Amino acid sequence: MFEPNFRYTHPMVNNLVDIGVSRATVLSSRLVPKWDITLRREALVASAHASTAIEGNPLSLREVSLLAEGREVMATRRAKHEVINYLDVLRNLERYHTAGRMTEEHILRLHRDIAKGVLEDPDDEGHYRDVVVVVGDPRTGHITYRPPPPRDVPRLMREFTGWLGSDATRELDPVIAAGISHYEFVRIHPFVDGNGRTARALATVLLASREFDIKGYFALDDFFDADRASYYRALSNVDKHRRDLTTWLEYFTSGVLVSMSKVRERVLELSLERRRVATEGQLALTERQMSIVELAVRNGRVTSKDVASKYGISPQAAHKEIRGLVDLKVLQARGKGKATYYVPT
């Protein structure tokens, strides 16, 4: 079985402690639904944009945001599919683990969903490579890494996923486990293409499966994208023979800290109305009410007709749903008569 080689250092432990402090602040936050939806959407778009941009996707953050809303952008089919696939994966992380445990089949499905409609040969989607691949700079042609030969990939992945699903791994701090998983997956490079996106998504799934990011506000990929040179350097600096992951894990935990600290600051910024929240508490909304608020946040407004159409209900029932949200001071009315629409408060 795969056994990771690393040691805990002061920087790594300090990062983990500070991550815990920031995470506790985020988990104890009591935001109104509008803010909650906004933070989750920001994290989703930022992660999809960053992870695909690292691999050369040309779409801007704004264009990724439009695709997340189901709108069209001018781009190649591949560029759009890469982003749409990644968004779909992030929205459905529960597909890729069972009761917190990830298997080889989960990883194959993860790659299949990330690579769907993107690779030249559809048979490569969710199937290990049977060819030699190299990692390098496409601009210079310089080869920076030669992954294991294809004949070794099935065995290495069995060993890796065996470790991934073990009790020993579940006893590790989820951030450490995610960092180890990210590196080992990239080292094996099991697929013809899409290994980077799958490795970053794998780390995200692992954190989600261990309930690290319960609220869905966290976007680690943004950290990697902000300084790609440091990201690639941290990966390449691991000795390929000893495979001591200590310096990589120092880098990875620092990235999680930076990302979680950003979330903490954003939450505190949105929580300036602490007195109001402390007085009124968290608003309890139904799933449909949350969906209506999300629709209003995404589009900037919502009408009774929008709600009736979306849920297949009568105009009267739609108006009743919206009036309930107005009474809760989550939405407010604008305009008059048939021109009335509602905006988030």
QUIWOMO-V381188 format. One record per backbone hydrogen bond with DSSP energy under -1.0 kcal/mol. NH is the residue of the N-H (numbers start at 1). CO is the residue of the C=O. Records with the same first field share a line. If there is no record, write none. Layout:
# QUIWOMO-V381188
NH = CO ; CO
This chain:
# QUIWOMO-V381188
13 = 9
14 = 10
15 = 11
16 = 12
17 = 13
18 = 14
19 = 15
20 = 16
21 = 17
22 = 18
23 = 19
24 = 20
25 = 21
26 = 22
27 = 23
28 = 24
29 = 26
36 = 32
37 = 33
38 = 34
39 = 35
40 = 36
41 = 37
42 = 38
43 = 39
44 = 40
45 = 41
46 = 42
47 = 43
48 = 44
49 = 45
50 = 46
51 = 47
52 = 48
53 = 49
54 = 50
56 = 53
57 = 52
64 = 60
65 = 61
66 = 62
67 = 63
68 = 64
69 = 65
70 = 67
71 = 66
80 = 76
81 = 77
82 = 78
83 = 79
84 = 80
85 = 81
86 = 82
87 = 83
88 = 84
89 = 85
90 = 86
91 = 87
92 = 89
95 = 92
96 = 93
98 = 101
101 = 98
107 = 103
108 = 104
109 = 105
110 = 106
111 = 107
112 = 108
113 = 109
114 = 110
115 = 111
118 = 115
119 = 115
124 = 121
125 = 122
127 = 124
129 = 190
135 = 145
137 = 142
141 = 137
144 = 135
145 = 135
152 = 149
156 = 152
157 = 153
158 = 154
159 = 155
160 = 156
161 = 157
162 = 158
163 = 159
164 = 160
165 = 161
166 = 163
170 = 166
171 = 167
172 = 169
177 = 173
178 = 174
179 = 175
180 = 176
181 = 177
182 = 178
183 = 179
184 = 180
185 = 181
186 = 182
187 = 183
188 = 184
189 = 185
198 = 194
199 = 195
200 = 196
201 = 197
202 = 198
203 = 199
204 = 200
205 = 201
206 = 202
207 = 203
208 = 204
209 = 205
210 = 206
211 = 208
212 = 207
223 = 220
224 = 220
225 = 221
226 = 222
231 = 227
232 = 228
233 = 229
234 = 230
235 = 231
236 = 232
237 = 233
243 = 239
245 = 5
249 = 245
250 = 246
251 = 247
252 = 248
253 = 249
254 = 250
255 = 251
256 = 252
257 = 253
258 = 254
259 = 255
260 = 256
261 = 257
262 = 258
263 = 259
264 = 260
265 = 261
266 = 262
267 = 263
268 = 264
269 = 265
270 = 266
271 = 267
277 = 273
278 = 274
279 = 275
280 = 276
281 = 277
290 = 286
291 = 287
292 = 288
293 = 289
294 = 290
295 = 291
296 = 292
297 = 293
298 = 294
299 = 295
300 = 296
302 = 342
307 = 303
308 = 304
309 = 305
310 = 306
311 = 307
312 = 308
313 = 308
318 = 314
319 = 315
320 = 316
321 = 317
322 = 318
323 = 319
324 = 320
325 = 321
326 = 322
327 = 323
328 = 324
329 = 326
330 = 325
331 = 325
332 = 343
334 = 341
339 = 336
340 = 337
341 = 334
342 = 302
343 = 332
345 = 330
